[in-house]
């Protein structure tokens, strides 16, 4: 049975120009759009996505206070950690990934 991460990647790879590749920075898996990295996975249930501060605020997104990877991330950062625990969370992640791509 595929993991949520695998399901998410399968859906995201339907976007023309989007690929899941090894990340040279995070050491794991990363999302690239037209060869530009804009997101990476911290684990199978967390995506670190580069949006803009404006979009993060508009969407009401809040950086997890218990973040293990970026515990001191600035409130003004253009990056946001997104956790997904159930299949219904994937729709939200896909929407946000599309917003991120629009900013590239």
ABEGO torsion letter per residue (X at the ends): XBBAAAAAAAAAAABBGBBBBBBAAAGBBBBBBGGBBABBBABAABBBBBBBAAAAAAAGBBBBAABAABAABBAABABBBBBBABAAAAAAAAAAAAAAAAAX
